[in-house]
Amino acid sequence: MLDTTKDRNPMPEELDALVIGTGVSGLYELHQLRQMGLKVHACDAASDVGGTWYWNRYPGAKFDSEAYIYQYLFDEQLYKKWTWSERFPGQREIERWMHYITDSLDLRRDITFSTTITSATWDETSGLWTVETDQGDSVRVRYLVCCTGMLSAPLTDRFPGQSSFDGQIVHTARYPKEGLDLQGRKVAVIGTGATGIQVIQTIAPEVDKLTVFVRTPQYVLPMKNPKYGPAEVAWYKGRFDELKSTIPHTFTGFEYDFEQAWADLTPDQRHQVLEDTHADGSLKLWLASFGEMFFDEEVSEEISEFVREKMRARLKDPRLIDILVPGPDDYGFGTHRVPLESQYLETYLRDNVEAVSVRDNPIAEIVPEGVKLQDGTVYEVDVIIMAVGFDAGSGALSRIDITGTDGMTLAEEWRKDIRTTLGLMKYGFPNLFMTGAPLAPSAALCNMTTCLQQQTEWIARCIRDLRDSGNDVIEPTQSGEDAWVAHHDETANATLISKTESWYNGANVAGKPRRVLSYTGGVGTYRSLCNEMAENGYPSFVMRKTAIPATA
């Protein structure tokens, strides 16, 4: 999937800061650190910018945050000079927007593409990281900022026998740039999370036969995706100041928030709220109806049954309902990632689509002909599209050989226990900063641009404060990390999310330590805690100066 590296921008040998990744957080971090006057560079394994929106180019890939809030809010003109075509645009339009951001800020001159970071080793004497790449680069850098993404380490080797398959097999996060010709072919889709749903509803009309392997049924909400004309564009662009002042402080970083308490309303009033938020055609029912659904099992069940009934009414077929609609004994609405969909359920009513339950009869292996189940049944297909998820949160960084103080490696530390300080740094790894990392708000309950902007801004402020203090090294203390992990766990364990098996707590990766990966205390609360940490002089961290001065 990567392009040739013949025109590759060379990596500098000495830097103040290196940013890994050029998605939403990496681009903004590069811009901020450059504005501070640091000698900074970014690199990416991809052949261009975009992060998530570079790699995830599978059929049907699109926003499920409204386009006008999935935005950078640090520059009004940057915001207003781009115009979206619809409420939830697709991948190609989003990728063009990422190019617009990159070129508007003149970032390309400080980015090296088609380059994978293979290792990073901390030297305590110099206070520098030595970073190695697959292209033979060796870079000495003061501050290493990892903007590698929460959902960017795909689980590609999921089943025995994948290499034996006679047809094509692709993971949705590594879908070919040129696409796949699926016309008239027999296609299997494995996985029915948010990504799988987008693929299934998109390709069903063009394939000869679509077989969907369903393990965990999903609660879904219908998407309403109107096109934007001049009136709609003027409406959202006119709200810039309002959005900038409100969405960073809501519970989930969206424009809407939980505004009513379940106990304060009558049953009829509660039902009307559910009807209204469901009809909005967005994630509003999940993220702005009743916050009690995350804590109270009775409320959770009532809301879950409301959604189940909406789904059953569309499917009608008892067999399909049994396979595709979660039951009361499965899990509650909102404790898994909630997908938006466009006629997804109706797709299973087509003659060329078959849903196969693998909950009690799992996939045993991939064979040359196709997919073989535990009972020996083989489904013969030409193409297998795997929408089987990611090693979330920790996966991307664990795949880099990162060695901190006293020979500690990040991958080994996270194999024991997934811990961070504020989700921004890790004890034992000085001057290593992270965004979209474990124990910070991220894709589970957050509009990602809201969270990533805040995290990158905190990192930039931290580096500025560090330098202003006359120091050049910062590291979390053990006690500071213990305190953050305890607060995170107390907050997470009060929710039903912690009681549900999903990628939210690492349950989709064998042997991964269990911990809710995203901070669940609210985006606005997290922002306040991070600000307090900086304003109080970083009490959970220690700053010091090394003998060798910074490169700038």
N, C-alpha and C positions, 0 to 999 in steps of 0.2 A: 504493500500500500504506500510505502514511502517513495518519494520522488528521488531522482538522482541528486548527488551532493556536489556536482561539478561546480556549481556557483555558490558553494557554501561560504557564508560569512565567517572568517576565522575567529576562533575564541582567543581573547586576550590572555596573557600568561599571569598577569597580576590584576586584581580587582579589589575594590572596597566591598562590593556586593555582587553576588550571582543569584539570579532568580531562575528557578527550575520550573518551567511551564509557562505557556503563553495563552492561557484561557482567560476567563474573566478576572481572576485575582492576579495572575502573573502580569498581564498587561498594565493593570493599574498600579501594581507594586513597582514595576519598572519605571513608570512615569513619575511616581512620587519620589523614589530614591534619586532619580536623575534630576528632578526639580530641586532636591536638597544639595546638589553639587557633588554627589558621590560618583566615582567611577564604577558604573554598574552595567551589567550585561545580562541577557536572558538567553536560555537555550530551550529547545524542545525536540522531542523525538519525532514529532510530526514535520511535514514539509511546509507548513504554514501555520498561522495563528488560529485560535479558536477553541483549543482544549476539547471539552465535551462536544462542541459543535463542529469540530474537525473530524473527530473519530466516529461519532454516532450519526452516520449518514444512511442508515437503513430506511426502507420504505415507510413513510408515515411519520418520521421523526419530526417533532415540533414542540414548541413551548407548551407547558400547562400552567405557567404563570402568565398573567396578562402582559403583553409586550411592553406596554408603557410603564410598567413597574419593574420589569426585568431590565433594568437600566442603570447606567452610571449617573449619579446625581451630584457629582462634584463640580460640574460645569454646565450652566444653563444653555449656552449656545451649542455645545456638543450634543446635548439632549434634544434640542429643538430642530437642529439641522437634519436629523434623520427622521424619516416618515415611514411608519409601519403600514402594511397593506391590509392587515386584519388583526383581530383580537389575539389569536394564538397562531403566529406564523410558523412556517415549516423551516427545516434545517437549512436549506439553501439561502433563504432570506436572512436567517440568523447569522450564517457564516459571512454573508456580505456585510452585515452590520459590524461584525467583529473586524473585518478588513477596514471598514470606514473608521472605526475607533483607532485602529493601529496607524493608519495613514494620516488621520487628522492630528494625531499626537507625534507623528514622525518617529515611530518606535522601531521600525524595521532595521535601521542602521545599527541598533544595539541588540540584535537578536541573531542567534545561530540556530538554524533549523536542521532537521535530519540528524540529530545528535542526541544520543542517550547517555545520561549520567550513569556510570557503572559503579563508582565508589566515591566516598568523601571521608577523609581521615583528618581528625583534629590533632593539632600540635600545640601542646600546652605552653611550650617555651615561647613560641612566636605569637600565639593567639590567632593562628590562621588555619583555615581548612585547605587541604590539598584535594582537589576534585579531578577525577579522571573520567574520560569519556570513551565511548566505543570507537571514536574516530582518532584516538591517539593523543588527544589534548590532555594537558596537565595544567591546572589553573590553581594559583594560590589566592585565597579570598578570605576577607575578614568576616563578612556576614553572609551566611548561606540561607536563602529564603526559598522554601519549598512550597510552590503553588501547584502541587501535583494532582489535586482533585480528590474528592471523597469517593467518587464512583468512576475510577479510571484504571483499575487493575482487573480486567475481565477474567472470569473463570473459564478459560478456553478449553482446558483438558478435563472435561467433566465426566466422560464415560469411557470405559474400556473399549478398545477397538476402533477409536475414531479414525486412526490412520488407515484402516483397512477399507473404509467406505469408497465405493467405486464412483460415487457422484461428487458433488460439491458440498462442502460443509463450511459454514461461516458463523462467526460470532457477531452479534449485532453491533458491538463496539469496534469491530474491525471489518465492517462491511466495505466491499471494494468501492473505490471512487467511481469507477465506470459502471457500477451497478451489476445486477445479475439479470439475465434474460430468463424470466420465469414463465413466459407465455407458453401455455399448453403443457407444462411440466407438473410432475407429482412432487409436492413440497411438504416437508414436515417442519412444524415450528415447535420447539421445545421451550416451554416457559410462557406463563401468562401473567407476568407482572406488567408494569406500565409500558415497558418497551415491547414485550410480546404482543400486547393488546394493539399497539399502534401498527405493528407489522401485520398482524392477522387481519384486521379490518381493512387494510390497504391492499394487500395482495390477493385476497380471496377472489375478486372478479376476474383476474387475469390468469390464474393457474388452472390446470386441468383438474387437479385434486389437491385439497389442502387437509392435512391431518395434523391436528393440534393435540399435543400431549399435555394434559392438565394434572398437576399434582395438588396445588393449593388453590382452591377457588378464591376469587377476588371480589371484594365490594367495588363497584364502579359507579361513576357519576357521569351523566351525559354532558358532552361539551357543546356549548353554543358559540359558534365562531363567525360572527358577522364580519363582512368586509368593511374597511374603513374608507369613507369618502372625506371630502374637505371638512364637513361639519364635525365628524368624529375626531379627525386629526386636530382641528382647532380646539375641541373640547379637552382632549388629554394634554395637549401641549400647554394649554392655559392653566393647567393644574400643577405645573412644575413646583412652585413654591410650597403648595399644600402637600404634595407627595414627599418632597424633601424634608419637610418638618414633621411628618406623621409616620411614614412607614418604617423608619429606623427604630421607632419606639413601640410598635405593636408587638403582640405576642409572637407572631410568625413572620414578620417582615413583609406582610402583604398590606394592601391599602385598607383592608377590612380587619376587624378585630372582634373578639367576644364581648358583646355589649349587654347581654341579658343573662340573668341567673335562672336556672331550671326551676328552682323552688319558688321563684317569684311569680311564675305564670301558671295559669290554669291548663289542664290537659288540652283544651281546644286552642289556646294561645300557643302552647308548645308545638302542636301539630302544624299550626299556620306558619310558625318560624321555619320548621323543617320543609314545608311545602315551598315557601318563598326562596329559601336558600338553595334547595334542590333545583328549582326552576331557573335560577340564575345562570346555570350552565357553566359553572366554574368550580373551584375548590371551596367555595364559600360555606357549603354545608359542613365540610370537614373543619375548616379553619376559622369559622365565624358564626357558628350556630350556638352550641353550648359547650363550654370548656369542661363541664362535668363529665363528658363522655370519656375523658382520659383518666378519670379517677374513681367514678362511681359505677359499679357493675350494673345496677338497675337502670341507670340512665343510659349507659352504654348499650344494654340489651334493647331498650325501647327504640333508640335511634338506629341500631343495627337492624331491627325488625322492620322499621320504616324503609330502609334502603333495600332490604331483601325483598319486601313486597313489591317495590318498584321494579326490581329485576325480574321477579317471577311473572309479573304481569306482561312483560315483554317477551319472555321465553315461552311460556305456556306448556312446553313439552316437559313432562315429569322427569324423564331421563336427563335432559339437558339441565334442568333445575338442580338435580342432584349433583351433577358434575361441576356446574359453573357458579352456583350460588352458595356462599358460606352458610353453614348451619349454626344453630344456637350454641353448639358445643365446640365450634371451631375457634373463633377469635372475634373480638369486637370491632365494629367499624372504626377506622381511624388509627388502630394500633399497628396496622401495616400501612405502607405507602398506598394512598388512594389514587388510582388512575382516572383520568378523564378519557372519555371514549366517544366515538362517532359511529353509531349503529354497530358497535362491536357485538352485542348480544344477538342482534338480528343476523349477523354473519353466519352463525351456526344453524340458521334455518335454511341456508342455501343447500342445494342438492350436492354440490361439490365439496362440502366442508364436513369433516367428521371430528368430533371431540372424543378423545380417548382418555379415560381416567387412569392415571398411574399412581394414585394414592396407595392402593392396596396391591397393585400389580406393577411395581416400578420398572423403569428401563434398566435392563441388565447389561446391555452392551450395544455398540454400533457394529453391525456386520456389513459385509460388502453390499448387500442388497438394500440395507436400510436400518430400521430401528427394531431391536429385539427386546421383548418384555420378559419379565421373570418367568412367566408361564410358558415361554417358548414361542409365543406369537411374534411373527415378523411382519412389519409394515414396510413394504417395498416403496422406496421413494427415489427421486432423482437429486433432490437438494434438501439439505438439512440446515435450517436457520436456528441457531442456538441463542435464545434470549434468557440465559441462565444466570445472569447477574455478575456481581463483582465481589472481590475481597474488599469490602467497603472500609473507608476511613484510614485504616493502617496499611492497606495492601500496596499502594503505589510506593510509599516510602520504604516499606519492608523489602521491596524488590531491589533497592539500592543498597550496596554494602556501605553503610554509614557507621563509622567507628568514632566514638567519643572519648571521654577521659578513661584512663586505666583499662583501655582495651574493650570497653563496653560497646556492643553493637546494638543498633536500634532494633533490628529484626529479632535478635535473641531476647532483648528486654520485652518486646511486645509479644513474643511467644509465651513468656511467663505471665505477663499481666499488662493489659493495655492502659497505660497511664500517661497523662500529660499535665502541664500546668496551664490552666485556662484554655487548653486546646491550642496553644500558641507556641509553647516551648516544652522541652523535656529535660528533666534532671539528668545530669551526666553528659549533656550535649550543648556546650556553650555556643552562643552566637548562631544556633540553628533555630530558625523560625519556621512556622508552618501555618498554612491556611487550609480550611476544609478538613482539618485533622480531628482525631478522636477527642471527645469531651468538649468540643465547641459546637455551637449551633451550626447545622448544615442541612443536607438534603432531606433529612427526615421530617423536620418541622420548620422549614425556613425557605423563603424566597431567596435563592442563592446569591443573587447580586447584592441584596441588602446585607447579608451576613459577610460575604467576602469583602465588600467595600469596608465594612467596619474593621474586620480583621487585618486587612492590609494597612489601613490607616493607623491602627494601634502599633503595628510593627514599625512603620515609618516613624511614628512618634517616639517609640522606644529607642530606636537607633539614634535619633536626633538627641533625645534626652541623655542617652549614654555618652555620646560624643561631647555634648555641652558640659557634662560633669567632669570631663577630663579623663574618662575611662574608655576602654575599647572592647571589653569583654563583659557579657552578662549571661548569667545562668540561673535557673530556678534552684531554690534550696530544696532539700529533701522534705523539710517540714512544710514548706509552701506547697509543694506538690501533693503531699499527704492531705493538706487542708482542702485543696481544690477537688481531689478525687473523692474525699468524704462528702463535700457539699454536692458534687455532681451525682454521686450515688444516692444520697438522701433524696434529692429532687427526683431522680429517675425512678427510684424504687417505690415512690409514692404513686406512680402512674401504672396503668394497665399495660402500657407499652413494654415495661420490664418483664411482664408475665407472658408475653407473646413471642413465639419462636419466629424470627425473621432476620433479615440482614441488619435490621436496626440494632440487634445485639450480637451479631456475629454468628448466629445459629446456622447460617448457610455455608459456613466453611468448617470442615472437619478439623477438630483440635484447636480452634481459635478460642482464646479466653473469652468468657461471656461477660459482657458489660454493655449497657446501652451506649452506643457510640456517639450520639449527638446530645448536646445539652438540652434539657427539656424544661428549663426554668423560664423560658421566654427570651425572645430576641432583645427586647427593650431592657429587661433585667440584666442580661449578659453584658450589654453595652455599658450599663451603669457600673457593673462590677469591674469591668476592664478599665473604665475611666478612673474609678476610685483607686485602682491599683497604681496607675500612673501618677495620679495627683498626690498620692500619699508616699511617693518616692520608691515604688516597687518593693514593698516589704517582703514579698514572696520570692525575691530574687537577690542575687549578690552581684555587684559590679566591681570590676577591678581593672587595673592597667597592666599591660604587658611591656616588656623591655623594648620590643621592636615597634616603631611607630606605624600608623596606618599608611596605606599607599598614597592617599590623596593629601 
